[in-house]
Amino acid sequence: GGNVYTTQLFSSLLELPATIGAAYLADALGRRSSLAILFGVGALTFLFLGALPFTDRLPESLGWLPMAALLTGRASASAATTLKYVLISESYPTVARSSGIAFLSIFGQLGGWLAPQAFGVVSNPLLVFAALLALVPCVLYSCVPETRGKTLV
């Protein structure tokens, strides 16, 4: 529990360096590996945050830990979101690129609509989202060809 406005400010300010860092990470490791790392970090932080209500209260000296996990998860998710559009746009040929991205965005919006519904159904939705965030994107993006260093068609 800190100030909600301060938390939102730091969280939003962190997106810019996270996105720039994702670009360097993608150039160094490739798009698929970078996405796997970013989604994995996001999943681990959400698992940690989801497990907090089931643990004893943190000592005062570790009170900063949930905020650090929240900021890390948000930065990782923001960077992964940017990077997934890079990977997907590089995977489609030019004539089908905008239609392909629009089609995939529909499913992203559908997930954004369904996710809040889980809070009424699942007892601890953060743990469920963390498990899905760790598993589903890693499996799906392993099917997409690596685009680093390739010429776009």
Disulfide bonds with the S-S distance in Angstrom:
none
